[in-house]
């Protein structure tokens, strides 16, 4: 059982992807595991035959325990090797297409169907498809021979052979994964944590009658449900709102985004700017960066900001930017993009989604102007950033007031009224708005 984080001592085996006697190739996923933080796959470190599964589905296994035996020498070998799996890599390298592995299902996905919205593929299959310019429609048309009809590497390679020989239809290259972002800043606060299209439920629906169905929650939805109910029971929530004029911020991003994308091969969004402003405001108001233990207040010295991210399954996860106050805007942009990309691909480790001291959620990516977020316990506050819209506004000048078209957005700050009073909660969100409004339009990145 691989080590999955400093505070994670055990994991539950969700499902074995291989049976005893099955052949396994290097880096091929053998089983799916789950912690109370994330679900992930355990790959084999060597090719061979699965001789023995030492635990059953549903068993809780300690980190470091041997979970299966692989015979690496074929039938004649008498020296089997234990599976030793490293934590999930940060990103799939471009050369992954050359790895001789059969892909297994990605965590928290629905059983595949013919629809591109409901069918999910492992990171290896996606990497091969992207490298070989297999369009999404062609990928959806490939019959799967893996568990539950999933598409494996072998299926993709057979498709490529047929395409090369001219027995399959022509393909149109298309990107498989596109970071969702609004087309204009007026419609929403563009961010890599934008909403993903909800997938079909993982558990099949059970019909009650002609009007209703019962759908069992998947494991992550149950955890989210318990966490949200616990938060409302624990903290008396109060929400303060501020409307901010972010015209300078929008104009600056419009000015630098094309050059940044050309230079860095990735987009710059508003999310790092929001995180930077929040980190600066926390340094001004450190009593927002706290947690509660009974009657004791614990003041956090590190500023670790979580950003709520939507998964393809429709669930949410909150990767954490550690020590956000120590990063410049370039560093925040790189970190945000990396975490958001790996969150959608199911590649986050438990350490990357814990230790947060404050959370921001982008309701603007759903087209909402404001929201009333629920505090991510044991934190005491959370901020929702709304959609950026063009609005007529009064502009104060030394020569008098005038009307103008400005880029405006709402910030919603929910906080725990046990320890954060209205004055602190209100001043904090106002300070965040001030930093956004005072953004330097001539700033370099």
Buried (B, 14 or more C-beta within 10 A) or exposed (E): BBBBBEEBEBBBBBBBBBEEEEBBBBBBBBBBBBBEBBBBBBBBBBBBBBBBBEBEEEEEBEBEEEBBBBBBEEEEEEEBBBBBBEBBBBEBEEEBBEBEBBBBBBBBBBBBEEEBEBBBBBBBBBBBBBEBEBBBEBBBBBEBEBBEEBBBBBBBBBBBEEBEEEEBEEBEEBEBEEBBBBEEBBBBBBBBBBBBEBBBBBBEEEEEEEEEEEEEBBBBBEBBEEEBEEBEEBBEBBBBBBBBBBBBBBBBBEEBBEEBEEEBEBBBBBBBBBBBBBBBBBEEBEBBBBBBEEEEEEEBEEBBBBBBBBBBBBBBBBBBBBEBBEBEBBBBBBBBBBBBBBBBBBBBBBBBBBBBBBBBBBBBBEEBBBBEBBBBBBBBBBBBBBBBBBBEBEBEEEEEEEEEEBBBBBBBBBBBBEBBEEEBBBBBBBBBBBBBBEBEEEEEB
